[in-house]
């Protein structure tokens, strides 16, 4: 399996919502947490779009994921929340590009469909907590996410 490079303070984390919608108010505490750890944050341009229960229409969610994959500054991509909707776009997201430029993809719940496809390509991902949950996670739980992303935990 290809293991993405560890993150370091100053690196950029991209935030996307491939499934359910999220508000700026819901996401703000997580952004503060990541910035306090020394990370730059880039938001998907459609991150706060709303189309029913989704964070924008399928094409917009796909575009945000694609943009993060191809953005050379982004070292990790975190899905901000689960819900439903990932399966609607998984086949159109250019995940194969992660073979030549591996980066951490993290999340759980509905995001698991991306883990399955990316792992089948031979690239490691991280099934872990998402920004929507950062304020309700224990300190130990949140630290473990970043310890894996930073290469401090082996697996």
N, C-alpha and C positions, 0 to 999 in steps of 0.2 A: 504494500500500500504506500502511496505517496503521501507524505506528511507535510502539510503546509509549514512554512517557516514560523517560528515563534514571534509573537508581537513584542514590541518594545515601546516604552513611553515616547510619545511623539508620532507614533504610527497612526494611521487613519482607519477607523472602523466605519463601515457603511451600514446604514439602517434601512431596512425595507419591510414592507407589509405584503407578503405574497398571498395573504388570505384575508382575514377579518380586518375591518377598519380600526383606527386608533386616533385619538385626539391629541393635540399638542399638550394639553393639560395632563393627560395620562402618561405621556412620554417624557415630559420635562424632568421629573426626578431621576430617571435612568440616565438621561443625557448628562446631568450634573455629576452623577456617580462616575460615569466613564471619563468625563473631562477631569474630575478630581484625581483619577488614576493616571492622568497624563496623556490621554488619547485625544486625537482630533476626531470629530464626528462629522460625517457627511450624510445628509438625509436624501433619500430617494425623492425625486422631484414630484412624484405622485403620492408620497407617503400619507398625506392627510386627505387624499381624495375620498369621496364617499359614493358608492353605488350599491344601494341596499345595505346588506351586511358587509360588503366587501370594501377594501381600501382602493377604490377605483375599479374601472372595468378590467377585464382580463388583459387587454392589450397594454394598459398603463402599468399594471403590476408586473407583467412580463418585461416591459421596457426598463423599469427600475432595477429588476434583478440583472438583466443584461448589462445595463450601464455600470453596475457595481462590479460585475465579473470583468469587464473590459477596462475599468478605471485602474491604471497602474498604481495610483496612490493608495487605493483601498487594499488593506492587508487582511481584513476579516469582514464578513458580511453576517450581521445578526438579523434574524427575523424578529420583529418587535413583538409579535404575538401569533398565536395559532388561530384556531377557529375552523373555517372551511373555505376552500378556494384554491389551495395549492395544486390539487389534482387537475384543476381546470387549465393550468398554465404549464405544468411540469414538462410536457412534451415540446413546448415551443421555447423554453429557456435554453440557451446554448451552453449547457453544462459541460460539454466535451472540451470547451475552452479552458476548463480548470486543469486539464492534463498538462498544458503548457505553462499556465500561470496559476498554480495551486494557491488557494487562500482558504482560510477557515470559513466554513458555513456553520452557523450555530442556531439552534432552536429545538423545539419539540412539538408535540401535538400534531397538527395538520402538516407541519414542516417535515415530518418524518418521510413523506414521499420523496422529498429532495435528497434526504440522507440515503435512501435506498438506491436511487438512480446514480448519485455521485459515488457511493461506495462501490457500486457495480462497475464503475469506470476505473476503480482502483485508487481513489483519492479519499483520504480520511476526512470526516466531518465530526462535529461535536453535537451530540444529542444532549442539550442542557438548557438551563433556565433562559428566559427571554426578558428583554427590557421591561415589558409590562409587569413582570413579577419581581423586579429588583428590590422594590421597597418592602415586599413581604417575605423575601428570602432571608434566611439567617445570614449572619456575617460569614460564617464558615461556608455556607452553600454558595454565596456570591464569590467569595475568595477562590473557591475551587474552580469555578468557571474561568476566572482570569489566570489561575495557576496553570491550567491546561493550555489556554491560548498563549501564554507566555513561555511555554516549554518547561515549566517547573515541575509538572507532573508528567510521568512518561506516557500515560495512555488516557 
